[in-house]
Amino acid sequence: MKKSAFVAALVALAAIPWQAEADLAPVKPKQVCLEAYLIDHTHVVNASTVLFYMRNGKIWQSNLPTPCPGLLMHGFVAKAGYTEICGGAQGITVIQTGEVCQLGPFTPYTAAAH
């Protein structure tokens, strides 16, 4: 009886450091995907930032992981046939140059007060 209680205590103690490490593991944010047909329009802010304006009034921002030089001058298209555009998972193609630029994760956008 005492032996099984001792073994149970050791098992419980052995699990504590593992649980503590698991609690400290970084949490990845949920990937946001936008329904393509609900996008009203987009606005290229600069070579690294695109705003997606939704029909319901919400605005999503994507900060590209690397600048996309032709984006501001030529605009972009998403690949035909996509029903969703997922931040951090898809590329957009610069019109005229054909350059493909990776989208960054979508985050809710709030206009800065001036």
C-alpha positions in Angstrom: 0.0 0.0 0.0 2.8 2.4 1.0 4.7 1.5 -2.1 1.8 2.3 -4.5 1.3 5.7 -2.7 5.0 6.4 -3.1 5.0 5.5 -6.8 1.9 7.7 -7.3 3.7 10.6 -5.6 6.7 10.2 -7.9 4.6 10.1 -11.0 2.8 13.3 -9.9 6.1 15.1 -9.1 7.5 14.0 -12.5 4.6 15.6 -14.3 5.0 19.0 -12.6 8.0 20.3 -14.6 6.5 19.0 -17.9 3.2 20.8 -17.1 5.1 24.0 -16.2 6.9 23.9 -19.6 3.7 23.3 -21.4 2.1 26.3 -19.8 5.0 28.5 -21.0 4.9 27.3 -24.6 4.2 30.2 -27.0 0.6 30.4 -28.2 0.2 31.0 -31.9 -2.5 33.4 -32.9 -5.4 31.9 -34.8 -5.0 32.4 -38.5 -7.6 34.9 -39.9 -9.0 34.2 -43.3 -11.3 36.6 -45.2 -14.1 35.5 -47.4 -13.1 37.0 -50.8 -16.7 37.9 -51.7 -17.0 40.0 -48.5 -14.0 42.2 -49.3 -15.4 45.6 -50.5 -12.0 47.1 -51.5 -8.4 47.3 -50.5 -5.9 50.1 -49.9 -2.1 49.8 -50.3 -0.7 52.1 -47.6 3.0 51.5 -48.5 5.2 48.7 -49.8 4.7 46.7 -46.6 1.1 47.4 -45.5 -2.3 46.6 -47.1 -5.7 47.3 -45.7 -8.7 45.1 -46.5 -12.1 46.9 -46.2 -14.9 44.5 -45.6 -18.6 45.0 -46.6 -19.6 45.0 -42.9 -17.4 48.0 -42.2 -14.5 46.1 -40.5 -11.0 46.8 -41.7 -8.2 44.2 -41.6 -4.5 45.1 -41.9 -1.8 42.9 -43.3 1.9 43.8 -42.6 3.9 42.0 -45.2 7.0 40.1 -43.9 9.1 41.8 -46.6 8.5 45.0 -48.6 6.9 44.5 -52.0 8.3 47.4 -54.1 5.8 47.4 -57.0 2.7 47.2 -54.7 2.2 50.9 -54.2 2.6 51.8 -57.8 0.7 49.0 -59.6 -1.7 47.4 -57.1 -2.3 43.7 -56.7 -4.5 40.8 -57.4 -5.1 37.6 -55.5 -5.0 34.3 -57.3 -8.3 33.6 -59.1 -10.5 31.0 -57.7 -9.7 31.6 -54.0 -12.8 31.8 -51.9 -10.8 32.9 -48.9 -7.7 35.0 -48.5 -5.7 33.9 -45.4 -3.2 36.2 -43.7 0.3 34.7 -43.4 -0.5 31.9 -45.8 -1.1 33.3 -49.2 0.6 35.6 -51.7 -0.7 38.4 -53.8 0.6 39.2 -57.3 1.6 42.8 -58.3 -0.2 43.9 -61.4 2.2 44.5 -64.4 5.4 43.1 -62.8 4.0 39.7 -61.7 6.0 39.9 -58.4 4.5 37.6 -55.8 4.4 39.0 -52.2 3.5 37.1 -49.1 0.7 38.4 -47.0 1.4 38.9 -43.3 -1.2 37.8 -40.6 -4.4 39.8 -40.6 -5.0 42.0 -37.6 -8.0 44.3 -36.9 -7.3 47.8 -38.0 -8.2 50.9 -36.1 -7.5 54.3 -37.6 -5.0 56.4 -35.6 -6.5 59.5 -34.1 -5.1 62.7 -35.6 
